[in-house]
């Protein structure tokens, strides 16, 4: 027994010794200044912290920020949108031009190679699009390639003749219908070009085996934990990597991300910190809070399937009352911008139709609208929101909107919240008269805020269906003349302000928090939400 | 073979056989609860991006439109073949998730147990020996506090204190360590030691301290109270009185007689704390972004990833059942009355 007691004492002493050694020993370099194996770039390695998760690094298997951002840095697309700009320029393709609104011809840059040495040809382009459509992964974004598919949702294939490859460097896209936004789609991660000799045609490739041709290559990947990227030594495109090695750390909670960047455990925190955390970090002054233009859109949807929602005068009266400035300040600490159109500022054809139609918030005007329509007040209205999808600030926003509507004396609002999964069923089943949703664009085009929302009730199934709007949508998609298209886009926004199937609330900024050693972060913060690793350096 | 050892074998066999219906009930419950909960993997991921028709097509592609009984039988058949399938939300083999992330949970729970024992036993002994003294009251309050405080609250408090001191507050190691140490056992600490990389070993240990401390304090609260009560009872025992009567000094009476006997039930109860430890580990991992199975479980529940949740919960259940079985068997060996 004495021996066993001594053993216990030795184990305890050993454990304490190891703990003490840990306290006094040299730490592993949490700043990332360790031995990298980068193949290019001259700056220091750096660490990005994010709460975004990665579904798949294979471009055919994802439709989320976390995955797409790795893909933008590992793969190349035919065209790319440079930081701060809105028009696509050549990347893997020297040029991509519309022959007509239904046909695009791309000419590839000669001599481009994947990191495994295989040459990139038009056959790889055809393969990349075809496998994406045919795999139709449930987590993927093949739905965006509808212009090239046979339209069969159960057995999707590439439509006959949709992509032609007359020679190794020429690719011709023949779209199902005229679509002047398709060129922008060619800049998105879902159209990343993959090696037909490496990627399977009928299933996804394991994340740690992906091969691309972008400025960085994936050196190591631990799902849900960390991605390590090193500069692609053979990359000869326009996006030269600035740092030899980059670590992406995936954190579970915004609070952990805040602590990590504040204490220097990560160099940059990007997506997603709460407005309160951002304000706190900004006031603390230890790190830089960097803001760029964003394209996030938050809006209230009217369910036209309810008695209240189908009354246009009620919808207009609420649009007349909403005070977006107060919502932005009180619910979001001023970290968002009030939105007066279904299309965010900066997009071709955007106009503040709601501001033009309703002006400043006014109880008198709202009252008049309801009186003219013979609506008895106060109107009982059910307001739905979901904090599980949009965070605690969505609660503040719903509370503020309720207060504004109630205080007018014209509405009697009941708020109802639900967990995200339940919420989706509830709003489609007319549980709410008015409910909140959010949107990030797939492509930087005004149409990406119009067609998905307005055609045949939109993806949220709110029962709004305007033949006139549908016709105008077809028209703007087929229009090649910029001025004419802008006019049509403006007309659609005016109709939305008049019919009010939704009420725009606010537009979000693209915000990152970085240590003071970081350079180039602010330049990549634009509405594309592409976090361009190649632009960012860390000064020693 | 003696009749005694025969009854022990029978006892162990009975307990082993009971595992099968226990696991089956659990699998069924998890399967049903996940289906009863609103939503599915498709709506969780892209519900605010796709039309109802596109969502239906994706649900069909995952086989979620099949009758529930067909899905259930299919699932049971797969489990019977030890095929836990592939996660629906990120396309990983479920067994690979358990392998890759189980090591982090194991090292967290072992570290927490060590801290719990190092903190709980001496404090429990001291409290028992100094009954109703200021030290006893303080220790009892400490024990109640650490047990009652939510583990995520303790974790956040620890982070608030440690972060300004430059101590790592999340993850199992720095990026460089994770990059350099190649997985062999999938337990990073062991892998760093096997690689002979001492900087990495120390780095991993530093990252372990806060999460292990947080979870360990939760367990320490249980141990403190348990040790104290048992020491108090032991000190009232006849054999202790007899020892004192023989003139043995008090410190030897406590150490050699009271303490030793007080620890016997503690070992049993500590073994049964595995379930508490695992539930605490889930919250601890979430607080510290610790890349273990608990964190994965939370993420997969949010993503309504049926395959992943079923696989991880089944694994947790098997661990709890096996440890409980081991404790029962040890008890049966030590105390034959248990077998009857």
Interface residues (C-beta under 8 A of the other chain):
Chain A: X1 X12 X15 X16 X18 X19 X21 X22 X23 X25 X26 X27 X28 X29 X30 X32 X34 X35 X47 X53 X54 X55 X56 X61 X63 X64 X136 X137 X138 X139 X143 X153 X154 X204 X219 X220 X222 X223 X224 X225 X226 X228 X247 X249 X250 X251 X252 X253 X255 X256 X259 X260 X262 X263 X264 X265 X389 X419 X420 X421 X422 X424 X425 X428 X437 X438 X439 X452 X459 X460 X461
Chain B: X37 X38 X39 X40 X41 X42 X43 X44 X45 X46 X47 X48 X49 X50 X51 X52 X53 X54 X57 X58 X59 X60 X61 X62 X88 X89 X90 X91 X92 X97 X100 X101 X114 X118 X156 X159 X163 X164 X166 X168 X169 X170 X171 X172 X173 X174 X175 X176 X177 X178 X179 X180 X198 X199 X200 X202 X203 X204 X205 X206 X209 X260 X286 X287 X288 X289 X291 X295 X296 X298 X299 X304
